[in-house]
Amino acid sequence: MAYIQGENKPESDEPAGCPFCAIVRLPDEQALILARGQLVYAVLNLYPYNAGHLMVVPYRHVADYTDLNAAETVELGEFTQTAMRVVRSVSAPHGFNIGMNQGTVAGAGIAAHLHQHVVPRWGGDANFMPVIGQTRTIPQLLGETWALLSKAWPK
């Protein structure tokens, strides 16, 4: 609900107000950054759909996938593969949703800064709670998820 109501959403599309640009200046544990590459980083989603929901984000403030250069595209893909391997090793999901919402109309909460979601999925993870109870249960605190995944991420 906090996300839907606009908590932590940027006021403008400029890098100065962008949370993805700001968090890279914080310590990894505080920012929930799992790993840093040359051109992209992996970070836990503050508003996860499932435990282990993370994002791969370019450091450069670009809005559209077509704005990435070749090197950024390669590293984003490599980090996505590593993210899947790490999450599999830690929590054995049955599958993944991987994708980007391009533009506000497509569901991007922070449309001005590209980010790719990596969402682990398990059979039955969309049970009666979100449908009947209008609530989502996440069985693990973000700090615990960060500790498990950052430890398993190859250095």
Salt bridges, closest charged atoms under 4 A:
ASP28 OD1 - ARG36 NE 2.60
GLU72 OE1 - ARG60 NH2 2.72
ASP125 OD1 - ARG121 NH2 2.77
